[in-house]
Amino acid sequence: MTTGDTKQMQLSEEDISLLNTPLGLKSLLSDKKTNIEKALRSSRHELKIKELQTELIKLQNWVIAKNKKIVVIFEGRDAAGKGGAIRRITAYINPRQYRIVALPKPTIEESGQWYFQRYVNKLPKPGEMVFFDRSWYNRAVVEPVNGFCTKQQYQNFMKQVNGFERMIMDSDTYLIKFYFSITKEEQANRFKEIKSNPLKKWKMTAVDRKAQELWDEYTAFKLKMFEHTDLKNSPWVIIDADKKTDARIEALSYLIDTIPYEIVEEEEV
């Protein structure tokens, strides 16, 4: 970093100290062309996420000690960053006391069951947190848009979903519903990056390939879902996910601010 750069940026002592930490240096060297402003922004984001992750450990300790149950749903368009957000949220909490649920296509047997049955089987036991990477809301948007369910099945779902969630909450379970929202342009950019990266190509599915073409259909069913299921006791938390780091911070902050946990002694956990 040159003196001219420092004067132009008007870096504070705090900025300079941050840039000289391992985190700051890593951010500075992450790009071929040094970008001080970007490195500072990235470092501050990482520090904030670490702070929130530390607080989430305290929240989980309370869940374990008091036998609480938490369900967190992550919905959103393809490539909205749901999986990445879940990974950051769960990075440091006790792996024995949480589960990530990302269900595949229903089996023939599951297809003949009550729609919510396989989700009931994945709900948390006392002292556990469960994170759904897509949930029963597949039937509200993805399935009708792509013709994976009948009109009657969709209508049955919309009639039953609020009652189903009410039963979950009545069983002393906290339910949080996140919707990660991205623009059509951002989704196109992320698809392009995924397809060009040999380590990520596997993420592209047949449904993903049609997502841009069916954008307006997704929007219409998404709005119907919000209108019918955005309730006072189980509201949708819509997160602007065009910037992944900001979205992760917002989701972490909401969890910590919304669930009324208390600090518990280590012996209680």
PyMOL commands that set and color helices and strands:
alter all, ss='L'
color gray80, all
select helices_A, chain A and resi 3-9+13-19+22-29+36-65+82-89+95-97+108-111+117-120+136-139+142-146+151-170+184-196+201-203+206-209+215-229+244-258+266-268
alter helices_A, ss='H'
color red, helices_A
select strands_A, chain A and resi 69-76+98-101+128-133+173-181+236-240
alter strands_A, ss='S'
color yellow, strands_A
deselect
rebuild
show_as cartoon
